Amino acid sequence: MARPTGSRDKQFETRRVALLAAARQHLGAPGGRNASFRDIATACGVSVSTLTHYFGTRTALVAAIMEQAGREGAIYLAMAAQPSGPFARSIADLVRSIGQGFEFGVLTLQVIGLSEGFADPAAASAYLGHHLEPILGAIATRLDAHMALGDMRPVDRRFAAILLLSPMVIARLHQSPLGGATGFPLSLPDFDAMHAESFVRAFAVVDERGSSLPQRSPSPLGGGKRS
């Protein structure tokens, strides 16, 4: 007796997600860069025809990795978009949470997105659309809220988001995928702390004495008075 369609679809999706996880791990590892579709299939423990059945092409596989990561990370991006207190504390919290994300798989996505994206415009589009731009968008939304609250200078929100994220990406690429931790080690927690402090100094609203102004209390209508 044939299995119900719903059961078959669920099994297909479960297998697909498992293959995505294995492919992501392989492509993000040093030995997996520039891997062929056959190499990826071998790393996943399946045949090329099986991988083709689930994803079609190598480019579609990379896009699926980015799409799946986007779904998994949506809840964390929603949290990243919301201020967590006054500007200095909120930025320190944001930098810390981004750093934790890098430790738990986000750096692998940077490696895959950059290496695959440089070689394939379609892969680059998937990396931007499903991963990099959503991260920048969440950061920009948080910064926008601080500008509305009055404790961050009015600036271009996307420029500021890129300024906040880029040094963290470069530092981690330097240390891990590029091997800098061996010959040129640096303390990433110390780097992040200095980076957060520098960002706050650059963009915090200050009074005539050079002190940061207090944050306005948000109201349901988006207004509020300085506390």
PyRosetta script that sets phi, psi and omega in degrees:
from pyrosetta import init, pose_from_sequence

init()
pose = pose_from_sequence("MARPTGSRDKQFETRRVALLAAARQHLGAPGGRNASFRDIATACGVSVSTLTHYFGTRTALVAAIMEQAGREGAIYLAMAAQPSGPFARSIADLVRSIGQGFEFGVLTLQVIGLSEGFADPAAASAYLGHHLEPILGAIATRLDAHMALGDMRPVDRRFAAILLLSPMVIARLHQSPLGGATGFPLSLPDFDAMHAESFVRAFAVVDERGSSLPQRSPSPLGGGKRS")
pose.set_psi(1, 131.7)
pose.set_omega(1, -178.2)
pose.set_phi(2, -70.7)
pose.set_psi(2, 147.4)
pose.set_omega(2, 177.0)
pose.set_phi(3, -72.6)
pose.set_psi(3, 149.0)
pose.set_omega(3, 176.1)
pose.set_phi(4, -57.6)
pose.set_psi(4, 149.5)
pose.set_omega(4, -177.2)
pose.set_phi(5, -57.6)
pose.set_psi(5, -42.0)
pose.set_omega(5, -178.5)
pose.set_phi(6, -60.4)
pose.set_psi(6, -39.1)
pose.set_omega(6, 178.8)
pose.set_phi(7, -66.0)
pose.set_psi(7, -41.3)
pose.set_omega(7, 179.6)
pose.set_phi(8, -64.6)
pose.set_psi(8, -42.3)
pose.set_omega(8, 179.2)
pose.set_phi(9, -63.7)
pose.set_psi(9, -39.9)
pose.set_omega(9, 179.6)
pose.set_phi(10, -64.8)
pose.set_psi(10, -41.9)
pose.set_omega(10, 178.3)
pose.set_phi(11, -63.9)
pose.set_psi(11, -40.9)
pose.set_omega(11, 178.3)
pose.set_phi(12, -59.8)
pose.set_psi(12, -47.0)
pose.set_omega(12, -177.8)
pose.set_phi(13, -67.0)
pose.set_psi(13, -38.3)
pose.set_omega(13, 178.0)
pose.set_phi(14, -61.9)
pose.set_psi(14, -44.3)
pose.set_omega(14, 178.6)
pose.set_phi(15, -66.0)
pose.set_psi(15, -39.4)
pose.set_omega(15, -179.1)
pose.set_phi(16, -62.2)
pose.set_psi(16, -44.2)
pose.set_omega(16, 179.7)
pose.set_phi(17, -64.3)
pose.set_psi(17, -38.9)
pose.set_omega(17, 178.1)
pose.set_phi(18, -64.8)
pose.set_psi(18, -40.3)
pose.set_omega(18, 177.6)
pose.set_phi(19, -65.7)
pose.set_psi(19, -38.8)
pose.set_omega(19, 177.5)
pose.set_phi(20, -61.3)
pose.set_psi(20, -42.8)
pose.set_omega(20, -179.7)
pose.set_phi(21, -63.7)
pose.set_psi(21, -42.3)
pose.set_omega(21, -180.0)
pose.set_phi(22, -67.6)
pose.set_psi(22, -41.3)
pose.set_omega(22, 179.3)
pose.set_phi(23, -66.2)
pose.set_psi(23, -40.6)
pose.set_omega(23, 178.5)
pose.set_phi(24, -61.5)
pose.set_psi(24, -43.7)
pose.set_omega(24, 179.3)
pose.set_phi(25, -62.4)
pose.set_psi(25, -42.5)
pose.set_omega(25, -177.8)
pose.set_phi(26, -68.6)
pose.set_psi(26, -46.2)
pose.set_omega(26, -177.5)
pose.set_phi(27, -67.4)
pose.set_psi(27, -26.7)
pose.set_omega(27, 180.0)
pose.set_phi(28, -85.2)
pose.set_psi(28, -10.7)
pose.set_omega(28, -179.9)
pose.set_phi(29, -86.0)
pose.set_psi(29, 155.2)
pose.set_omega(29, -179.8)
pose.set_phi(30, -54.1)
pose.set_psi(30, -40.1)
pose.set_omega(30, -178.4)
pose.set_phi(31, -76.4)
pose.set_psi(31, -8.1)
pose.set_omega(31, -177.0)
pose.set_phi(32, -99.2)
pose.set_psi(32, -8.2)
pose.set_omega(32, -179.9)
pose.set_phi(33, -67.9)
pose.set_psi(33, 136.5)
pose.set_omega(33, -175.8)
pose.set_phi(34, 65.4)
pose.set_psi(34, 21.1)
pose.set_omega(34, 178.7)
pose.set_phi(35, -66.6)
pose.set_psi(35, 144.3)
pose.set_omega(35, 175.3)
pose.set_phi(36, -78.2)
pose.set_psi(36, 168.5)
pose.set_omega(36, 177.3)
pose.set_phi(37, -61.2)
pose.set_psi(37, -37.4)
pose.set_omega(37, 177.6)
pose.set_phi(38, -65.8)
pose.set_psi(38, -41.2)
pose.set_omega(38, 177.6)
pose.set_phi(39, -59.9)
pose.set_psi(39, -42.8)
pose.set_omega(39, -179.6)
pose.set_phi(40, -64.2)
pose.set_psi(40, -42.8)
pose.set_omega(40, 178.8)
pose.set_phi(41, -59.8)
pose.set_psi(41, -43.7)
pose.set_omega(41, 178.8)
pose.set_phi(42, -61.4)
pose.set_psi(42, -43.5)
pose.set_omega(42, 179.1)
pose.set_phi(43, -63.4)
pose.set_psi(43, -31.1)
pose.set_omega(43, 179.2)
pose.set_phi(44, -83.4)
pose.set_psi(44, -7.7)
pose.set_omega(44, 179.7)
pose.set_phi(45, 76.1)
pose.set_psi(45, 27.8)
pose.set_omega(45, 179.9)
pose.set_phi(46, -134.1)
pose.set_psi(46, 172.4)
pose.set_omega(46, 177.0)
pose.set_phi(47, -84.0)
pose.set_psi(47, 164.1)
pose.set_omega(47, 175.9)
pose.set_phi(48, -60.4)
pose.set_psi(48, -39.2)
pose.set_omega(48, -179.3)
pose.set_phi(49, -64.1)
pose.set_psi(49, -35.9)
pose.set_omega(49, 177.6)
pose.set_phi(50, -66.9)
pose.set_psi(50, -44.8)
pose.set_omega(50, 179.3)
pose.set_phi(51, -63.6)
pose.set_psi(51, -38.0)
pose.set_omega(51, 176.8)
pose.set_phi(52, -65.0)
pose.set_psi(52, -38.4)
pose.set_omega(52, 178.9)
pose.set_phi(53, -59.6)
pose.set_psi(53, -40.3)
pose.set_omega(53, -175.9)
pose.set_phi(54, -84.3)
pose.set_psi(54, -30.3)
pose.set_omega(54, -172.3)
pose.set_phi(55, -129.0)
pose.set_psi(55, -19.9)
pose.set_omega(55, 178.7)
pose.set_phi(56, 89.3)
pose.set_psi(56, -69.2)
pose.set_omega(56, -177.0)
pose.set_phi(57, -134.5)
pose.set_psi(57, 167.7)
pose.set_omega(57, 177.7)
pose.set_phi(58, -61.2)
pose.set_psi(58, -43.5)
pose.set_omega(58, 178.9)
pose.set_phi(59, -61.3)
pose.set_psi(59, -42.1)
pose.set_omega(59, 179.0)
pose.set_phi(60, -65.6)
pose.set_psi(60, -33.8)
pose.set_omega(60, 176.6)
pose.set_phi(61, -64.1)
pose.set_psi(61, -46.5)
pose.set_omega(61, 178.9)
pose.set_phi(62, -61.5)
pose.set_psi(62, -42.7)
pose.set_omega(62, 177.9)
pose.set_phi(63, -61.6)
pose.set_psi(63, -39.8)
pose.set_omega(63, 179.6)
pose.set_phi(64, -65.9)
pose.set_psi(64, -36.3)
pose.set_omega(64, 176.1)
pose.set_phi(65, -60.4)
pose.set_psi(65, -45.6)
pose.set_omega(65, -179.3)
pose.set_phi(66, -67.2)
pose.set_psi(66, -39.5)
pose.set_omega(66, 178.8)
pose.set_phi(67, -64.4)
pose.set_psi(67, -44.6)
pose.set_omega(67, 179.8)
pose.set_phi(68, -64.1)
pose.set_psi(68, -42.3)
pose.set_omega(68, 178.0)
pose.set_phi(69, -62.6)
pose.set_psi(69, -36.7)
pose.set_omega(69, 177.7)
pose.set_phi(70, -63.1)
pose.set_psi(70, -41.2)
pose.set_omega(70, 177.9)
pose.set_phi(71, -65.4)
pose.set_psi(71, -43.0)
pose.set_omega(71, -178.8)
pose.set_phi(72, -66.1)
pose.set_psi(72, -33.0)
pose.set_omega(72, -175.2)
pose.set_phi(73, -92.0)
pose.set_psi(73, -2.0)
pose.set_omega(73, -174.5)
pose.set_phi(74, -58.1)
pose.set_psi(74, -41.4)
pose.set_omega(74, -178.0)
pose.set_phi(75, -65.3)
pose.set_psi(75, -35.3)
pose.set_omega(75, -179.8)
pose.set_phi(76, -74.5)
pose.set_psi(76, -34.7)
pose.set_omega(76, 176.3)
pose.set_phi(77, -67.4)
pose.set_psi(77, -35.7)
pose.set_omega(77, 177.3)
pose.set_phi(78, -62.1)
pose.set_psi(78, -38.8)
pose.set_omega(78, 178.0)
pose.set_phi(79, -71.0)
pose.set_psi(79, -38.7)
pose.set_omega(79, -179.8)
pose.set_phi(80, -64.2)
pose.set_psi(80, -25.8)
pose.set_omega(80, -176.6)
pose.set_phi(81, -76.7)
pose.set_psi(81, -13.2)
pose.set_omega(81, -174.7)
pose.set_phi(82, -104.9)
pose.set_psi(82, 130.3)
pose.set_omega(82, 175.3)
pose.set_phi(83, -56.3)
pose.set_psi(83, 148.7)
pose.set_omega(83, -179.9)
pose.set_phi(84, -119.3)
pose.set_psi(84, 29.1)
pose.set_omega(84, -179.4)
pose.set_phi(85, 137.2)
pose.set_psi(85, -166.0)
pose.set_omega(85, 175.9)
pose.set_phi(86, -56.1)
pose.set_psi(86, 161.2)
pose.set_omega(86, -169.5)
pose.set_phi(87, -51.6)
pose.set_psi(87, -51.5)
pose.set_omega(87, -175.7)
pose.set_phi(88, -61.4)
pose.set_psi(88, -45.4)
pose.set_omega(88, -179.4)
pose.set_phi(89, -68.1)
pose.set_psi(89, -39.8)
pose.set_omega(89, -178.6)
pose.set_phi(90, -63.5)
pose.set_psi(90, -42.0)
pose.set_omega(90, 179.3)
pose.set_phi(91, -67.9)
pose.set_psi(91, -41.1)
pose.set_omega(91, 177.2)
pose.set_phi(92, -61.0)
pose.set_psi(92, -42.1)
pose.set_omega(92, 177.8)
pose.set_phi(93, -63.4)
pose.set_psi(93, -42.5)
pose.set_omega(93, -178.8)
pose.set_phi(94, -64.0)
pose.set_psi(94, -47.0)
pose.set_omega(94, 179.4)
pose.set_phi(95, -61.4)
pose.set_psi(95, -40.4)
pose.set_omega(95, 179.1)
pose.set_phi(96, -64.3)
pose.set_psi(96, -42.5)
pose.set_omega(96, -178.9)
pose.set_phi(97, -69.1)
pose.set_psi(97, -36.2)
pose.set_omega(97, 175.8)
pose.set_phi(98, -64.4)
pose.set_psi(98, -41.7)
pose.set_omega(98, 177.5)
pose.set_phi(99, -60.6)
pose.set_psi(99, -40.4)
pose.set_omega(99, 177.8)
pose.set_phi(100, -65.6)
pose.set_psi(100, -37.4)
pose.set_omega(100, 177.7)
pose.set_phi(101, -61.0)
pose.set_psi(101, -40.9)
pose.set_omega(101, 177.5)
pose.set_phi(102, -60.1)
pose.set_psi(102, -37.3)
pose.set_omega(102, -179.4)
pose.set_phi(103, -68.8)
pose.set_psi(103, -26.1)
pose.set_omega(103, -174.7)
pose.set_phi(104, -110.6)
pose.set_psi(104, 39.7)
pose.set_omega(104, 168.9)
pose.set_phi(105, 113.2)
pose.set_psi(105, -16.8)
pose.set_omega(105, -177.2)
pose.set_phi(106, -69.0)
pose.set_psi(106, -33.4)
pose.set_omega(106, 178.9)
pose.set_phi(107, -63.4)
pose.set_psi(107, -37.3)
pose.set_omega(107, 177.1)
pose.set_phi(108, -58.6)
pose.set_psi(108, -39.4)
pose.set_omega(108, 179.4)
pose.set_phi(109, -67.1)
pose.set_psi(109, -34.1)
pose.set_omega(109, 175.8)
pose.set_phi(110, -63.8)
pose.set_psi(110, -44.4)
pose.set_omega(110, -179.3)
pose.set_phi(111, -62.1)
pose.set_psi(111, -47.6)
pose.set_omega(111, -179.9)
pose.set_phi(112, -64.8)
pose.set_psi(112, -46.6)
pose.set_omega(112, -177.3)
pose.set_phi(113, -61.3)
pose.set_psi(113, -42.1)
pose.set_omega(113, -179.1)
pose.set_phi(114, -73.0)
pose.set_psi(114, -47.7)
pose.set_omega(114, -177.3)
pose.set_phi(115, -66.6)
pose.set_psi(115, -41.3)
pose.set_omega(115, 179.3)
pose.set_phi(116, -75.4)
pose.set_psi(116, -37.3)
pose.set_omega(116, -176.6)
pose.set_phi(117, -67.9)
pose.set_psi(117, -35.0)
pose.set_omega(117, 178.3)
pose.set_phi(118, -65.9)
pose.set_psi(118, -27.5)
pose.set_omega(118, -176.6)
pose.set_phi(119, -95.9)
pose.set_psi(119, -18.7)
pose.set_omega(119, -171.8)
pose.set_phi(120, -143.6)
pose.set_psi(120, 110.7)
pose.set_omega(120, -179.7)
pose.set_phi(121, -55.8)
pose.set_psi(121, -35.2)
pose.set_omega(121, 179.7)
pose.set_phi(122, -67.5)
pose.set_psi(122, -38.2)
pose.set_omega(122, 176.5)
pose.set_phi(123, -67.7)
pose.set_psi(123, -37.6)
pose.set_omega(123, 177.1)
pose.set_phi(124, -61.7)
pose.set_psi(124, -42.0)
pose.set_omega(124, 179.2)
pose.set_phi(125, -63.3)
pose.set_psi(125, -39.9)
pose.set_omega(125, 178.6)
pose.set_phi(126, -65.8)
pose.set_psi(126, -41.7)
pose.set_omega(126, 178.7)
pose.set_phi(127, -62.2)
pose.set_psi(127, -45.7)
pose.set_omega(127, 179.3)
pose.set_phi(128, -66.1)
pose.set_psi(128, -49.0)
pose.set_omega(128, -172.5)
pose.set_phi(129, -71.2)
pose.set_psi(129, -36.2)
pose.set_omega(129, -175.1)
pose.set_phi(130, -101.2)
pose.set_psi(130, -13.0)
pose.set_omega(130, -176.3)
pose.set_phi(131, -129.6)
pose.set_psi(131, -65.2)
pose.set_omega(131, -171.1)
pose.set_phi(132, -66.7)
pose.set_psi(132, -47.9)
pose.set_omega(132, -179.1)
pose.set_phi(133, -64.8)
pose.set_psi(133, -39.9)
pose.set_omega(133, 175.2)
pose.set_phi(134, -60.3)
pose.set_psi(134, -37.5)
pose.set_omega(134, 176.8)
pose.set_phi(135, -64.3)
pose.set_psi(135, -48.7)
pose.set_omega(135, 179.2)
pose.set_phi(136, -61.2)
pose.set_psi(136, -37.8)
pose.set_omega(136, 179.4)
pose.set_phi(137, -64.1)
pose.set_psi(137, -40.8)
pose.set_omega(137, 178.2)
pose.set_phi(138, -64.7)
pose.set_psi(138, -43.7)
pose.set_omega(138, 177.7)
pose.set_phi(139, -61.8)
pose.set_psi(139, -44.9)
pose.set_omega(139, -179.2)
pose.set_phi(140, -61.6)
pose.set_psi(140, -38.2)
pose.set_omega(140, 178.7)
pose.set_phi(141, -64.0)
pose.set_psi(141, -41.5)
pose.set_omega(141, 177.7)
pose.set_phi(142, -63.8)
pose.set_psi(142, -44.7)
pose.set_omega(142, 179.9)
pose.set_phi(143, -65.3)
pose.set_psi(143, -38.4)
pose.set_omega(143, 177.1)
pose.set_phi(144, -58.9)
pose.set_psi(144, -41.3)
pose.set_omega(144, 179.2)
pose.set_phi(145, -63.5)
pose.set_psi(145, -39.0)
pose.set_omega(145, 178.7)
pose.set_phi(146, -68.4)
pose.set_psi(146, -35.7)
pose.set_omega(146, 175.6)
pose.set_phi(147, -64.6)
pose.set_psi(147, -38.8)
pose.set_omega(147, 177.9)
pose.set_phi(148, -67.1)
pose.set_psi(148, -33.6)
pose.set_omega(148, 179.2)
pose.set_phi(149, -77.7)
pose.set_psi(149, -15.3)
pose.set_omega(149, 174.3)
pose.set_phi(150, 91.5)
pose.set_psi(150, 8.3)
pose.set_omega(150, 179.5)
pose.set_phi(151, -105.6)
pose.set_psi(151, 6.2)
pose.set_omega(151, 172.8)
pose.set_phi(152, -130.2)
pose.set_psi(152, 138.0)
pose.set_omega(152, 179.6)
pose.set_phi(153, -60.1)
pose.set_psi(153, 145.3)
pose.set_omega(153, 174.5)
pose.set_phi(154, -68.0)
pose.set_psi(154, 117.7)
pose.set_omega(154, 178.2)
pose.set_phi(155, -142.4)
pose.set_psi(155, 173.1)
pose.set_omega(155, 174.7)
pose.set_phi(156, -67.5)
pose.set_psi(156, 118.2)
pose.set_omega(156, -173.1)
pose.set_phi(157, -63.3)
pose.set_psi(157, -36.0)
pose.set_omega(157, -179.7)
pose.set_phi(158, -72.9)
pose.set_psi(158, -39.9)
pose.set_omega(158, 176.0)
pose.set_phi(159, -58.5)
pose.set_psi(159, -47.0)
pose.set_omega(159, -177.4)
pose.set_phi(160, -64.8)
pose.set_psi(160, -37.6)
pose.set_omega(160, 178.7)
pose.set_phi(161, -63.4)
pose.set_psi(161, -42.2)
pose.set_omega(161, 177.9)
pose.set_phi(162, -65.6)
pose.set_psi(162, -39.4)
pose.set_omega(162, 178.2)
pose.set_phi(163, -62.9)
pose.set_psi(163, -34.1)
pose.set_omega(163, -179.3)
pose.set_phi(164, -75.8)
pose.set_psi(164, -42.1)
pose.set_omega(164, -173.8)
pose.set_phi(165, -79.6)
pose.set_psi(165, -40.9)
pose.set_omega(165, -168.8)
pose.set_phi(166, -56.7)
pose.set_psi(166, -48.0)
pose.set_omega(166, -179.2)
pose.set_phi(167, -60.3)
pose.set_psi(167, -32.8)
pose.set_omega(167, 179.9)
pose.set_phi(168, -68.5)
pose.set_psi(168, -38.3)
pose.set_omega(168, 177.6)
pose.set_phi(169, -66.1)
pose.set_psi(169, -48.2)
pose.set_omega(169, -178.0)
pose.set_phi(170, -60.3)
pose.set_psi(170, -43.8)
pose.set_omega(170, -178.2)
pose.set_phi(171, -60.7)
pose.set_psi(171, -39.5)
pose.set_omega(171, -177.3)
pose.set_phi(172, -77.7)
pose.set_psi(172, -37.1)
pose.set_omega(172, 173.9)
pose.set_phi(173, -62.4)
pose.set_psi(173, -39.6)
pose.set_omega(173, 178.7)
pose.set_phi(174, -60.5)
pose.set_psi(174, -45.1)
pose.set_omega(174, -173.7)
pose.set_phi(175, -76.9)
pose.set_psi(175, -41.7)
pose.set_omega(175, -171.4)
pose.set_phi(176, -103.6)
pose.set_psi(176, -73.1)
pose.set_omega(176, -176.4)
pose.set_phi(177, -60.2)
pose.set_psi(177, -34.3)
pose.set_omega(177, -179.0)
pose.set_phi(178, -88.4)
pose.set_psi(178, -6.7)
pose.set_omega(178, 174.7)
pose.set_phi(179, 82.4)
pose.set_psi(179, 14.7)
pose.set_omega(179, -177.5)
pose.set_phi(180, -64.3)
pose.set_psi(180, -23.1)
pose.set_omega(180, -179.4)
pose.set_phi(181, -61.6)
pose.set_psi(181, -23.8)
pose.set_omega(181, -179.1)
pose.set_phi(182, -77.4)
pose.set_psi(182, -52.6)
pose.set_omega(182, -175.8)
pose.set_phi(183, -101.3)
pose.set_psi(183, -21.6)
pose.set_omega(183, -176.2)
pose.set_phi(184, -136.3)
pose.set_psi(184, 62.1)
pose.set_omega(184, -174.6)
pose.set_phi(185, -69.5)
pose.set_psi(185, 149.2)
pose.set_omega(185, 172.4)
pose.set_phi(186, -144.5)
pose.set_psi(186, 156.0)
pose.set_omega(186, 179.2)
pose.set_phi(187, -85.5)
pose.set_psi(187, 110.6)
pose.set_omega(187, -179.3)
pose.set_phi(188, -65.8)
pose.set_psi(188, -38.9)
pose.set_omega(188, 175.8)
pose.set_phi(189, -60.3)
pose.set_psi(189, -40.9)
pose.set_omega(189, 178.2)
pose.set_phi(190, -67.1)
pose.set_psi(190, -39.7)
pose.set_omega(190, 177.4)
pose.set_phi(191, -60.7)
pose.set_psi(191, -46.5)
pose.set_omega(191, -178.8)
pose.set_phi(192, -62.6)
pose.set_psi(192, -41.0)
pose.set_omega(192, -180.0)
pose.set_phi(193, -62.9)
pose.set_psi(193, -44.9)
pose.set_omega(193, 178.6)
pose.set_phi(194, -64.8)
pose.set_psi(194, -39.8)
pose.set_omega(194, 179.9)
pose.set_phi(195, -63.4)
pose.set_psi(195, -44.4)
pose.set_omega(195, 179.1)
pose.set_phi(196, -62.4)
pose.set_psi(196, -43.6)
pose.set_omega(196, 179.6)
pose.set_phi(197, -63.3)
pose.set_psi(197, -41.3)
pose.set_omega(197, -180.0)
pose.set_phi(198, -65.6)
pose.set_psi(198, -40.2)
pose.set_omega(198, 179.2)
pose.set_phi(199, -63.6)
pose.set_psi(199, -42.9)
pose.set_omega(199, 179.4)
pose.set_phi(200, -64.8)
pose.set_psi(200, -43.8)
pose.set_omega(200, 178.5)
pose.set_phi(201, -60.5)
pose.set_psi(201, -36.0)
pose.set_omega(201, -177.2)
pose.set_phi(202, -73.3)
pose.set_psi(202, -32.7)
pose.set_omega(202, -169.1)
pose.set_phi(203, -121.4)
pose.set_psi(203, -6.6)
pose.set_omega(203, -179.4)
pose.set_phi(204, -69.2)
pose.set_psi(204, 144.0)
pose.set_omega(204, 172.4)
pose.set_phi(205, -78.7)
pose.set_psi(205, 128.3)
pose.set_omega(205, -178.5)
pose.set_phi(206, -123.6)
pose.set_psi(206, 155.6)
pose.set_omega(206, 177.8)
pose.set_phi(207, -87.1)
pose.set_psi(207, -174.3)
pose.set_omega(207, -175.5)
pose.set_phi(208, -65.4)
pose.set_psi(208, -20.5)
pose.set_omega(208, 179.4)
pose.set_phi(209, -90.3)
pose.set_psi(209, -0.4)
pose.set_omega(209, 179.6)
pose.set_phi(210, 88.6)
pose.set_psi(210, 9.5)
pose.set_omega(210, 179.4)
pose.set_phi(211, -94.4)
pose.set_psi(211, 147.9)
pose.set_omega(211, 177.7)
pose.set_phi(212, -66.2)
pose.set_psi(212, 137.1)
pose.set_omega(212, 177.1)
pose.set_phi(213, -77.1)
pose.set_psi(213, 148.2)
pose.set_omega(213, 179.5)
pose.set_phi(214, -66.3)
pose.set_psi(214, 153.8)
pose.set_omega(214, 179.7)
pose.set_phi(215, -78.3)
pose.set_psi(215, 140.1)
pose.set_omega(215, 174.5)
pose.set_phi(216, -74.5)
pose.set_psi(216, 145.8)
pose.set_omega(216, 175.4)
pose.set_phi(217, -77.9)
pose.set_psi(217, 124.5)
pose.set_omega(217, -179.5)
pose.set_phi(218, -70.1)
pose.set_psi(218, 147.1)
pose.set_omega(218, 174.0)
pose.set_phi(219, -117.2)
pose.set_psi(219, 165.3)
pose.set_omega(219, 179.4)
pose.set_phi(220, -56.5)
pose.set_psi(220, -25.1)
pose.set_omega(220, -178.5)
pose.set_phi(221, -94.7)
pose.set_psi(221, 1.4)
pose.set_omega(221, 177.8)
pose.set_phi(222, 87.7)
pose.set_psi(222, 3.2)
pose.set_omega(222, 178.6)
pose.set_phi(223, -93.1)
pose.set_psi(223, -150.1)
pose.set_omega(223, 177.8)
pose.set_phi(224, 134.3)
pose.set_psi(224, 158.5)
pose.set_omega(224, 177.5)
pose.set_phi(225, -110.2)
pose.set_psi(225, 157.6)
pose.set_omega(225, 177.2)
pose.set_phi(226, -66.0)
pose.set_psi(226, 135.7)
pose.set_omega(226, 179.6)
pose.set_phi(227, -84.9)
pose.dump_pdb("model.pdb")
